[in-house]
Each structure stands twice: as C-alpha cells, then as structure tokens.
Amino acid sequence: MSDSPNAADWVARHGKMPRLYVPAEFSAGTTVTLPEGPAKHVTRVLRMGEGAPLILFDGAGQEAGVQLAEVGRKHTTVTVEAVWSGSGESPLAVHLGPSDFQGRPHGLRHSKSR
C-alpha cells in the first residue's frame, strides 16, 4: 500500500468528492472497472466525466483515490492513483430518529369524533 498521499492529502488536492463502495483490490497504478451500480451512479446521476476524482473503499479498511479514466455506456473504469488504510466508516455523523410515516403532526394522529 502507498502511504503517500494519504486521505487528507488526496482531499486537500482534489476537494470534496463522492466516496463509493467498490468490492475490489486496490493497487496504485492499476485500472479498476466499476460495478454496474456505482458506474451508473457516477455517470448518470452525478454526471461526472473523465478525469473526475473519487474515493473508493472496499469495506475491509482499504481506500483508494482514483480518477475516472473511461466513461462509457457499457463500462466505466478508474485509474487508482493512491491507496491508504481507511477507517471503514464514513467520517460523517449519522443521527437517526423516529418519524410519523403518515405525514401528520403528532397531535393529530387520530381523527376527532364529534
């Protein structure tokens, strides 16, 4: 694994970017073909083009700074530029809370009878 640059260096150089789960082995200098789901998300939802930076993680503690190399309808590939040990978790804090799925305020859950 390459320790240079690390995650902080990669983000400082490229700015804020998507972080995607891709179950693959990462090695600096290699090309990785993205699975269908992440590929469609990057190309059709985010509309990113060739040269755009991403961070990929494998769920086992490894992360990679990559750039889109080839964007096409059939497949999308990235070039791995840096690999580092990751935390395995998103750095964002997540807070979950209960919700009233019926969309009514709590005080009006039941209709009042006359």
N, C-alpha and C positions, 0 to 999 in steps of 0.2 A: 504494500500500500504506500501511496505517496503522501507524505505529510505536508507537502508544500505545493500549492496553497491549501490552507485548511478552510473550513466552512466560513469563518469570519472574513478571511481574505477574499474568498470567492464572492460573497455577498457584497463586500465593500467595493469590489471591482465591477460587478455587474448590476448591482441594485436589487430591488425586490423582484422575486421571480417565483413561478409555481414550483411546488415540491410534490413529486409524484411517486407512488409506489410502483416499482417495476421489479418483479422477482427474477433477477439476473445477476451474474457475476460481473463486477466492475473492475476494470484494469485500465490504467491511464494509457491513452493512445489507441484504444480499440474502438470499434464501432458496434453499437447495440441497436437491434431492431426493436422498436417499441411494440408491445402487445396491442391488439385492436382497440381496447377501451381507452388506455392513455393516449394512443395515437389520435383517435377521433377527438378526444377532449382537447388536446393541444392544437390540432389543425382546424377543427370545425367550430368548437366552442370558443376557445381563446384566440383563434385565428393567428397563430404565431407562424412565422416564416423561417426560412433557412438562416442560420446564424444566431437565432434567439437562444439565450441561456436558460437552463433549467437545473433543478436539483432533483436527482433520483435517489430513492432509498429502497433497500431490499427487505426491510422488516427484520433483519437479523443484525442490525447495528452498523451496516456499511452504507455510506452515502457517496454520491458522485456528482461533481459539477460537470455538466455536459452542454454541448451546443447542438442545435438541430442541424443535421448535415444534409438530409434529403427529405423533402416533404412531398408526398405523392398520394394518390387515391388508394393505391394498393398497399403501400407500406411507408413507414416513417422511420428514419434512422437518426441516431445521435452519435456524436463523437465524444468519448469520455476524455476530459482534459485533466481532471484531478479526482482523487479518491481519498476519503478520510473516514475515520471512525465516527459514527454518529451516535446520537442518543437513542435512536429507535422511536422517538416520540416527537411530535410537533412541538415547537417552542411556544406555541400559543396556548393560553389558559382556556379551558373549556368549562363552562358552567351550565348545568342542566337544571331545568325547573319544570314543575307540573304545568299543564296547560289545559284549558277548557276547550276541547275539540269542537264543541258546538258553536263556539264563537259568541256566546252570550256572557255578559258580566256575571260574576258570582252571585250577586243578589237577585238575579232574575232567572235562576235555573229552572224554576217550575212556574208554570202559568198560574196566576191568581184566580181563584174561583170567586164568583160574585154571590 
